[in-house]
Amino acid sequence: MKAILFSRLLCQKTVLLFGFSLFISTFVFAQPSNDNCNNAITRTSSTSCNNNQYRLRNATASAGIPVGCAPVGTHYDVWFQFTAVSATHTVTISSLESNFTNPRVQLFGGTCAALVSVVCGTTTMTGTGLTIGNTYYVRVSNLGAAISSNDRFNICITHPNPPPPNDHCSGATLLTSAAACNTVTSNIRYATSPGPAGACGGATATTTYDVWFRFVANSTTHAVTISNRGANLPAASTYIEMLSGAACGGFVSLGCQAASVTNGRLTLSTLTPGATYYVRVYVTTNPTATATADWNFDICVQQPPANDECTGAVSLTPNATCTNTAGTLDLATPSTAPLGCFAAGTYYDVWYSFVATAALTHTVSISNLGANFTAPRIQLYGGNCGALASISCVSGTSLSRVGLVNGTTYYVRIANFGVNPSGTGTVANFDICITRVAAPPANDACAGAFLLTSSVVCSNVSGTLINATATAGLPACGNALSPEVWYMFVAQSAFPVITLSNMGVIC
C-alpha cells in the first residue's frame, strides 16, 4: 500500500499518489505596495489629467484613519500623495473595473501619523484653500467589500493654471531699491485672492487679486512705480499698496492708490531705513482672460539720489569747456543748509563739489532741465558739510564766481524752489558742468583804470588784453565792440603822446 503525502510550500501544492506526482499552482496576490499611508505613491499634479492605472486587489483596510467626511464603514484602501502647487486641486478616478463597485476618494492634510481630513468624494473631489508646497494624501477605497479581481482604476490629480510664484506674501519677490529705476517684469495672471478686500486706493470690490513684492528701505523716502502694463491692466483699475509688517504678519497699510495717479507711482516719506516693507499690486477682476502678456507689468523701487545730502556730494572737475554730468532731482528731499542769499522757502536739492584753481573765474551751468524743473536755483558754499558758508546765489541756470581760493573745495547746491519736481521719466533731470577761465585784467572796466604818470620821457608800464572783455555802449572808434583794458592820466600838456610798444602777436 502506497502512502499518500500532501505538502504545501507557499502558493504551491504537490500531491504524491501511487508513485507519481500532480503539481497544482494557486498564485495568490499580495497587498498593493501603497496599501498603507506610509508607502503612498507620489503623483504629480498638472493642469490636465494624466492618468495612471493602479489596483485595489487584496488591499486591506487601514487602521486609525480619521473618518472626517467619509461615510462610516470599512474602507479597503490604497494611498497616494502629492505636493500642492496651487490652492485648488482635483482628484479623479476613472475606468473602474467591475468589482470596484463602491468607490470613495478622500483628501488628507497633515502627516501619516496625524492625518487631517480635508474633503471627500466618490469618483472625484476638489480641495480648495490648500497651502502651496505642502504634501497632501489621497485615499482611494472600496467601501464595505474587499476586492480580489477586476479591481483596476485610473487616477489623476489636476490643478487650475498655476498662480504666479509671488501670489502670496510668503513668496514676495525681492526688489532692490536704487536711485535709478531697475525694473523687474512681473505677471498677475491666475493670481488668487489671499489679500485683504478692496477699498484701498479707490478699489471698492470685495475681492482683489494680487501679487507681492518686498524691499529693504535705504532712506526715509521711497517710490514704487509700475509701468508697461499689459492690455488687461488699465491704470484706473490697477492698484499699488505699501505695507509694513514682520514676516508677512501684522500688516499696517502705509498708503495705496490707483496706477492712474502720478503715472503709476506711489511715494512715501515715513519709512525706516533698514526695515523691510511689502508691496502688493492688485486688480479687482479675476485675472484669467486672454493672453498671459496682457497681464504683464514692470515694477521698481527708487530712493533719493546718492547726492541728496551735502555729505554725498558728487565731485565735478572744472574744465576749460563744458563737460556735462547727468543729474536728477527726482525724489530729492529738502536740505537744512544755510539760506545765505536766498529767500526762505523749500528747496528740493542735490549737491556737488569741486576744487578751485587760483586766479580763475568758475562758472556752474545747468542745462536740459526736465519739464518739472521749473524754478532752478544754484547756490555756492564754502566751508564743509558740517559748517557751510553761503558765498553766492543765482535764480537761474548759471552762476559765476571769481577769486576762489586755489586748492579749496567748494560745494554747489542745485535746487528747485517751492515745488517738488519729482516724477517718472526725465521730468526732474538736468545736466551740470563747471567751467574755468582766467580772470580778466584788473583794469578790464573803466572803474578799474590804471593811473599812468605823464613825463617828458617814456616810462613803460606792462599791460595785457588776455581775458579782457568788451564794454557795451562806448562811442564808436574803430571796431564797435572789442575787448579792452583801461588807463587814466592827468594831462600835463594839450598834446599828450600815448605809445604802445612790444605788442604780442595773435597766432
C-alpha positions as CSV (number, residue, x, y, z in Angstrom):
1,M,0.0,0.0,0.0
2,K,1.4,3.4,-1.0
3,A,1.3,6.2,1.3
4,I,-0.2,9.5,0.2
5,L,1.9,12.6,1.1
6,F,0.4,16.1,0.8
7,S,2.8,19.1,1.2
8,R,2.3,22.9,0.7
9,L,5.0,25.4,0.1
10,L,3.8,29.0,-0.2
11,C,1.2,29.0,-3.0
12,Q,2.2,25.7,-4.5
13,K,0.5,22.3,-3.8
14,T,2.3,19.0,-4.6
15,V,0.4,15.7,-4.5
16,L,2.2,12.3,-4.5
17,L,-0.1,9.5,-5.4
18,F,0.8,5.9,-6.1
19,G,4.3,6.7,-7.3
20,F,3.5,9.7,-9.5
21,S,3.0,13.4,-8.7
22,L,0.5,16.1,-9.6
23,F,1.6,19.8,-9.5
24,I,-1.1,22.4,-8.9
25,S,-0.4,26.2,-8.9
26,T,-2.7,28.6,-7.0
27,F,-1.0,32.1,-7.2
28,V,-2.1,34.5,-4.5
29,F,-1.8,38.3,-5.0
30,A,0.0,40.2,-2.2
31,Q,-1.3,43.5,-0.9
32,P,-0.6,46.6,-3.1
33,S,2.7,48.4,-2.3
34,N,0.7,51.5,-1.4
35,D,-1.6,49.6,0.9
36,N,-0.6,52.0,3.8
37,C,-0.3,55.7,4.0
38,N,3.5,55.4,4.8
39,N,4.0,53.9,1.4
40,A,1.8,56.3,-0.5
41,I,2.8,56.6,-4.2
42,T,3.8,60.1,-5.2
43,R,1.8,61.6,-8.0
44,T,2.4,65.0,-9.7
45,S,-0.4,67.4,-10.3
46,S,-0.8,69.0,-13.7
47,T,-3.2,71.3,-15.5
48,S,-4.6,68.4,-17.5
49,C,-5.5,64.8,-16.5
50,N,-2.5,62.4,-16.9
51,N,-3.9,59.0,-15.9
52,N,-2.0,56.1,-14.4
53,Q,-3.6,52.7,-13.7
54,Y,-3.4,51.1,-10.2
55,R,-5.1,48.1,-8.4
56,L,-7.1,47.5,-5.3
57,R,-6.7,43.7,-5.3
58,N,-6.2,42.4,-1.8
59,A,-6.0,45.9,-0.3
60,T,-6.6,45.9,3.4
61,A,-8.5,48.5,5.5
62,S,-6.1,51.0,7.1
63,A,-6.5,51.3,10.8
64,G,-6.8,54.5,12.8
65,I,-7.8,56.8,9.8
66,P,-9.9,59.8,10.8
67,V,-13.4,59.4,9.4
68,G,-13.8,63.0,8.6
69,C,-16.3,63.5,5.8
70,A,-16.2,59.8,4.7
71,P,-19.1,57.5,5.3
72,V,-18.8,55.1,8.2
73,G,-17.7,51.6,7.2
74,T,-14.7,49.5,6.2
75,H,-12.6,51.2,3.5
76,Y,-10.3,48.8,1.7
77,D,-7.8,51.4,0.5
78,V,-4.7,52.3,-1.3
79,W,-2.7,55.6,-0.8
80,F,-1.2,58.4,-2.9
81,Q,0.5,61.7,-2.1
82,F,1.2,65.0,-4.0
83,T,2.7,68.4,-3.4
84,A,0.3,71.3,-3.8
85,V,1.3,73.8,-6.5
86,S,-2.0,75.7,-6.2
87,A,-4.6,76.4,-3.6
88,T,-7.0,74.2,-5.6
89,H,-6.6,70.5,-6.7
90,T,-8.9,68.0,-8.1
91,V,-8.5,64.2,-7.7
92,T,-10.4,62.0,-10.2
93,I,-10.6,58.2,-10.5
94,S,-12.0,56.6,-13.7
95,S,-12.2,53.4,-15.7
96,L,-13.2,51.4,-12.7
97,E,-13.4,47.6,-13.3
98,S,-16.5,45.7,-12.5
99,N,-15.7,44.7,-8.9
100,F,-14.8,48.2,-7.9
101,T,-18.5,48.9,-7.1
102,N,-18.5,51.4,-4.1
103,P,-15.7,53.9,-4.8
104,R,-14.6,56.6,-2.3
105,V,-11.9,59.2,-2.6
106,Q,-10.7,61.2,0.5
107,L,-8.1,64.0,0.8
108,F,-6.0,64.4,3.9
109,G,-3.5,67.0,5.2
110,G,-1.0,66.6,8.0
111,T,1.2,63.6,8.2
112,C,0.5,59.8,8.0
113,A,0.8,59.8,11.8
114,A,-1.6,62.7,12.2
115,L,-3.9,62.9,9.2
116,V,-6.5,65.7,8.9
117,S,-9.5,65.1,6.6
118,V,-10.0,67.8,4.1
119,V,-12.6,66.7,1.5
120,C,-14.3,63.6,0.3
121,G,-15.9,62.3,-2.9
122,T,-16.9,59.2,-4.8
123,T,-15.0,59.3,-8.1
124,T,-13.9,62.9,-7.9
125,M,-13.2,65.6,-5.3
126,T,-11.8,69.1,-5.3
127,G,-9.8,70.5,-2.4
128,T,-9.6,74.3,-2.0
129,G,-7.6,76.5,0.3
130,L,-4.6,74.2,0.1
131,T,-1.2,75.5,1.1
132,I,1.2,75.6,-1.8
133,G,4.3,73.5,-1.1
134,N,2.6,71.2,1.4
135,T,2.2,67.5,1.0
136,Y,-1.3,66.0,0.8
137,Y,-2.5,62.4,0.9
138,V,-5.2,60.7,-1.1
139,R,-7.0,57.6,0.0
140,V,-8.8,55.6,-2.8
141,S,-11.0,52.9,-1.4
142,N,-13.9,50.4,-2.0
143,L,-16.4,50.8,0.8
144,G,-17.7,47.7,2.5
145,A,-16.0,44.9,0.5
146,A,-12.5,43.7,-0.3
147,I,-11.7,43.1,-4.0
148,S,-9.8,40.1,-5.3
149,S,-10.3,40.6,-9.0
150,N,-11.5,43.1,-11.6
151,D,-10.1,45.8,-9.4
152,R,-8.2,48.3,-11.7
153,F,-8.8,52.0,-11.8
154,N,-7.1,55.2,-13.2
155,I,-6.2,58.2,-11.1
156,C,-5.1,61.7,-12.0
157,I,-4.5,64.9,-10.0
158,T,-5.1,68.3,-11.6
159,H,-5.0,71.9,-10.7
160,P,-6.0,75.1,-12.4
161,N,-3.4,77.1,-14.2
162,P,-0.7,77.8,-11.6
163,P,-0.7,81.3,-10.0
164,P,2.4,83.5,-10.1
165,P,5.2,82.5,-7.8
166,N,4.6,85.7,-5.8
167,D,0.9,85.1,-5.4
168,H,1.3,85.0,-1.6
169,C,3.2,87.3,0.7
170,S,5.4,84.3,1.7
171,G,6.7,84.2,-1.9
172,A,7.1,88.0,-2.3
173,T,9.7,89.0,-5.0
174,L,12.6,90.9,-3.6
175,L,13.2,94.3,-5.2
176,T,16.4,96.3,-4.8
177,S,16.0,100.0,-4.2
178,A,18.2,102.4,-6.1
179,A,18.2,105.9,-7.3
180,A,17.5,104.7,-10.9
181,C,14.5,102.6,-11.8
182,N,15.8,99.0,-12.1
183,T,12.6,97.3,-13.4
184,V,11.5,93.8,-12.8
185,T,8.9,92.3,-15.1
186,S,6.1,90.5,-13.3
187,N,2.7,89.0,-14.2
188,I,-0.6,88.8,-12.3
189,R,-2.5,86.3,-14.5
190,Y,-4.1,83.5,-12.5
191,A,-3.4,85.3,-9.2
192,T,-5.6,84.2,-6.4
193,S,-7.2,86.4,-3.7
194,P,-5.4,85.9,-0.4
195,G,-5.1,89.6,0.3
196,P,-7.4,91.9,2.1
197,A,-10.5,93.2,0.4
198,G,-10.5,96.4,-1.6
199,A,-11.4,100.0,-0.6
200,C,-7.7,100.8,-0.7
201,G,-6.7,103.5,-3.2
202,G,-10.2,103.7,-4.5
203,A,-10.9,100.0,-5.1
204,T,-14.3,99.1,-3.9
205,A,-14.6,95.5,-4.9
206,T,-15.0,92.9,-2.1
207,T,-12.4,90.6,-3.7
208,T,-9.0,91.6,-5.0
209,Y,-6.3,89.5,-6.9
210,D,-2.8,90.4,-6.0
211,V,0.9,89.6,-6.3
212,W,3.5,90.5,-3.7
213,F,6.9,92.2,-3.5
214,R,9.3,93.3,-0.7
215,F,12.3,95.6,-0.3
216,V,14.6,96.9,2.4
217,A,14.4,100.6,2.9
218,N,17.7,102.6,2.4
219,S,16.1,106.0,3.1
220,T,13.0,107.5,4.7
221,T,11.7,108.2,1.1
222,H,10.9,105.5,-1.5
223,A,8.8,105.4,-4.5
224,V,7.2,102.3,-6.1
225,T,6.5,102.6,-9.8
226,I,4.6,100.2,-12.1
227,S,4.8,100.7,-15.9
228,N,4.4,99.0,-19.2
229,R,1.1,97.5,-18.1
230,G,-0.5,94.9,-20.3
231,A,-3.8,95.4,-22.1
232,N,-5.8,94.0,-19.1
233,L,-4.2,96.3,-16.5
234,P,-5.7,99.7,-17.1
235,A,-4.3,102.4,-14.9
236,A,-7.7,103.2,-13.3
237,S,-8.3,99.7,-12.0
238,T,-4.7,98.6,-11.2
239,Y,-3.6,99.4,-7.6
240,I,-0.4,99.7,-5.6
241,E,-0.3,99.3,-1.8
242,M,2.7,99.5,0.5
243,L,2.6,97.8,3.9
244,S,4.8,97.3,6.9
245,G,4.8,94.1,9.0
246,A,7.1,91.4,10.2
247,A,7.4,88.1,8.2
248,C,4.1,88.6,6.4
249,G,2.1,89.2,9.5
250,G,0.5,92.1,11.4
251,F,0.4,94.3,8.3
252,V,-0.2,98.0,8.5
253,S,-1.2,99.7,5.3
254,L,1.0,102.8,4.7
255,G,-0.5,104.0,1.5
256,C,-2.2,102.9,-1.7
257,Q,-3.5,104.3,-4.9
258,A,-4.6,103.5,-8.4
259,A,-1.9,103.3,-11.1
260,S,-3.5,106.3,-12.8
261,V,-2.2,108.6,-10.0
262,T,1.2,110.2,-10.6
263,N,1.9,107.9,-13.6
264,G,1.7,104.7,-11.6
265,R,4.0,105.8,-8.8
266,L,3.3,105.5,-5.0
267,T,5.7,107.7,-2.9
268,L,6.1,107.5,0.9
269,S,8.5,109.5,3.1
270,T,7.9,108.0,6.5
271,L,9.9,104.8,6.1
272,T,12.6,103.5,8.5
273,P,16.0,102.7,6.9
274,G,16.9,99.0,7.3
275,A,13.3,97.9,7.7
276,T,11.6,95.5,5.3
277,Y,8.4,96.7,3.5
278,Y,5.9,94.8,1.4
279,V,4.2,95.9,-1.8
280,R,1.1,94.4,-3.3
281,V,-0.1,95.1,-6.8
282,Y,-3.7,94.1,-7.3
283,V,-6.7,94.2,-9.6
284,T,-10.4,93.8,-8.8
285,T,-11.4,91.4,-11.7
286,N,-10.4,87.8,-11.9
287,P,-7.1,87.8,-13.9
288,T,-7.7,84.7,-16.2
289,A,-8.9,86.0,-19.5
290,T,-6.9,86.4,-22.7
291,A,-3.1,86.0,-23.2
292,T,-0.5,86.0,-20.4
293,A,1.3,89.0,-21.9
294,D,-1.9,91.1,-21.3
295,W,-1.3,90.8,-17.6
296,N,2.4,91.8,-17.6
297,F,3.8,94.9,-15.9
298,D,7.2,96.3,-14.8
299,I,7.9,97.4,-11.2
300,C,10.8,99.1,-9.5
301,V,11.6,100.8,-6.2
302,Q,13.5,104.0,-6.1
303,Q,15.2,106.1,-3.4
304,P,16.6,109.7,-3.3
305,P,19.7,110.4,-5.4
306,A,23.0,109.5,-3.8
307,N,23.9,113.2,-3.6
308,D,20.6,114.1,-1.9
309,E,22.7,115.5,1.0
310,C,25.9,117.5,1.1
311,T,27.8,114.6,2.6
312,G,27.1,112.6,-0.7
313,A,28.1,115.5,-3.0
314,V,29.2,114.4,-6.4
315,S,32.7,115.7,-7.2
316,L,33.0,117.6,-10.5
317,T,36.2,118.8,-12.3
318,P,36.2,122.3,-13.7
319,N,37.3,122.3,-17.4
320,A,38.0,124.9,-19.9
321,T,34.9,123.8,-21.8
322,C,31.6,122.5,-20.5
323,T,31.7,118.7,-19.9
324,N,28.2,117.7,-18.8
325,T,27.3,115.3,-16.0
326,A,23.8,114.0,-15.8
327,G,21.8,114.7,-12.7
328,T,18.3,114.5,-11.3
329,L,16.1,116.0,-8.6
330,D,13.7,113.0,-8.7
331,L,12.8,112.1,-5.1
332,A,15.3,114.7,-3.8
333,T,14.5,115.9,-0.3
334,P,15.0,119.5,1.1
335,S,18.2,120.2,3.0
336,T,18.6,122.4,6.0
337,A,21.6,124.3,4.5
338,P,22.1,128.0,5.3
339,L,19.8,130.2,3.2
340,G,22.5,132.8,2.8
341,C,21.5,135.0,-0.2
342,F,18.3,133.0,-0.9
343,A,14.8,133.8,0.4
344,A,13.1,131.5,2.9
345,G,11.3,128.5,1.4
346,T,11.6,124.9,0.5
347,Y,14.5,123.9,-1.8
348,Y,14.4,120.4,-3.3
349,D,18.1,119.9,-3.8
350,V,21.1,117.8,-4.7
351,W,24.8,118.5,-4.1
352,Y,28.1,118.8,-6.0
353,S,31.6,119.8,-5.1
354,F,34.7,121.0,-6.9
355,V,38.3,122.1,-6.1
356,A,39.1,125.7,-7.3
357,T,42.1,126.8,-9.3
358,A,43.8,130.2,-8.5
359,A,43.1,133.4,-10.4
360,L,40.3,131.8,-12.4
361,T,36.6,132.5,-12.8
362,H,34.5,129.4,-12.1
363,T,31.1,129.1,-13.7
364,V,28.4,126.5,-12.7
365,S,25.9,125.8,-15.5
366,I,22.9,123.6,-15.6
367,S,21.0,122.8,-18.8
368,N,18.5,120.4,-20.4
369,L,16.1,120.9,-17.5
370,G,13.2,118.4,-17.2
371,A,9.6,119.6,-17.5
372,N,9.1,119.7,-13.7
373,F,12.4,121.6,-13.0
374,T,10.7,125.0,-13.3
375,A,12.3,127.2,-10.6
376,P,16.0,126.5,-10.8
377,R,18.3,127.8,-8.1
378,I,22.1,127.5,-7.8
379,Q,24.0,128.3,-4.6
380,L,27.8,128.2,-3.9
381,Y,29.1,127.4,-0.4
382,G,32.5,127.4,1.2
383,G,33.4,125.6,4.5
384,N,32.4,122.0,4.9
385,C,29.2,120.0,5.1
386,G,29.0,120.4,8.8
387,A,29.6,124.2,8.7
388,L,28.6,125.6,5.3
389,A,29.0,129.3,4.5
390,S,27.0,130.7,1.6
391,I,29.1,132.6,-1.0
392,S,26.7,133.4,-3.8
393,C,23.4,132.5,-5.3
394,V,21.5,132.8,-8.5
395,S,17.9,132.2,-9.6
396,G,18.6,130.7,-13.0
397,T,20.9,128.3,-14.8
398,S,24.4,129.8,-14.5
399,L,26.4,131.1,-11.6
400,S,29.9,132.6,-12.0
401,R,32.4,133.5,-9.2
402,V,35.9,134.9,-9.4
403,G,38.6,134.9,-6.7
404,L,38.1,131.5,-5.2
405,V,41.0,130.1,-3.2
406,N,43.3,127.8,-5.0
407,G,43.0,124.2,-3.9
408,T,40.0,124.8,-1.8
409,T,36.9,122.6,-2.0
410,Y,33.6,124.3,-2.7
411,Y,30.0,123.0,-2.6
412,V,27.2,123.6,-5.1
413,R,23.5,123.2,-4.3
414,I,21.2,122.7,-7.3
415,A,17.6,123.1,-6.3
416,N,14.0,123.6,-7.5
417,F,12.3,126.2,-5.3
418,G,8.9,125.7,-3.8
419,V,7.7,122.7,-5.8
420,N,8.8,119.1,-5.6
421,P,9.9,118.3,-9.2
422,S,9.9,114.5,-8.7
423,G,8.3,112.3,-11.3
424,T,8.8,109.4,-13.6
425,G,10.8,109.6,-16.8
426,T,13.1,112.7,-17.3
427,V,10.8,115.4,-15.8
428,A,13.3,116.1,-13.0
429,N,16.5,115.6,-14.9
430,F,19.2,118.1,-15.8
431,D,22.9,118.4,-16.9
432,I,25.6,120.2,-15.0
433,C,29.1,121.3,-15.7
434,I,31.7,123.6,-14.2
435,T,34.0,125.7,-16.4
436,R,37.0,127.8,-15.5
437,V,38.6,130.7,-17.3
438,A,41.4,133.1,-16.2
439,A,40.2,136.2,-14.5
440,P,40.1,139.4,-16.7
441,P,42.7,142.1,-16.1
442,A,42.2,144.3,-13.1
443,N,41.7,147.2,-15.4
444,D,39.1,145.4,-17.6
445,A,36.5,148.0,-16.7
446,C,36.7,151.8,-16.7
447,A,36.2,151.8,-13.0
448,G,39.4,149.9,-12.5
449,A,41.6,152.1,-14.9
450,F,45.3,152.1,-14.1
451,L,46.9,155.6,-13.4
452,L,49.7,156.5,-15.8
453,T,52.2,159.3,-14.9
454,S,52.9,161.7,-17.8
455,S,56.5,162.6,-18.3
456,V,58.9,164.1,-21.0
457,V,60.4,160.6,-21.4
458,C,58.6,157.3,-22.0
459,S,58.1,155.3,-18.8
460,N,56.6,151.9,-20.0
461,V,54.0,150.1,-17.9
462,S,53.2,146.4,-18.9
463,G,49.7,145.6,-19.8
464,T,47.6,142.7,-21.2
465,L,44.4,142.1,-23.1
466,I,44.3,138.4,-22.1
467,N,40.7,137.6,-21.0
468,A,39.7,141.2,-21.3
469,T,36.0,141.8,-22.0
470,A,34.3,144.4,-24.2
471,T,32.2,147.2,-22.8
472,A,29.0,148.0,-24.5
473,G,27.7,151.5,-25.2
474,L,31.1,153.2,-25.8
475,P,31.4,155.9,-28.6
476,A,32.4,154.2,-31.8
477,C,36.1,154.2,-32.7
478,G,37.4,151.5,-35.0
479,N,35.7,148.3,-34.1
480,A,32.4,148.9,-32.5
481,L,32.8,146.3,-29.8
482,S,36.2,144.9,-28.9
483,P,37.9,143.5,-25.7
484,E,39.7,146.4,-23.9
485,V,41.5,147.5,-20.8
486,W,41.5,150.9,-19.2
487,Y,44.1,153.6,-18.2
488,M,43.9,157.1,-16.9
489,F,46.3,160.1,-16.6
490,V,46.5,163.7,-15.6
491,A,47.2,165.9,-18.7
492,Q,50.5,167.9,-18.5
493,S,50.1,169.5,-21.9
494,A,47.5,170.0,-24.6
495,F,49.1,167.4,-26.9
496,P,50.0,164.2,-24.9
497,V,51.5,161.3,-26.8
498,I,50.4,157.8,-25.9
499,T,52.6,155.0,-27.3
500,L,52.0,151.2,-27.4
501,S,55.1,149.0,-27.9
502,N,56.2,145.4,-27.6
503,M,52.7,144.3,-28.7
504,G,52.1,140.5,-28.7
505,V,51.2,138.6,-31.9
506,I,48.0,136.6,-32.1
507,C,48.6,133.4,-34.0
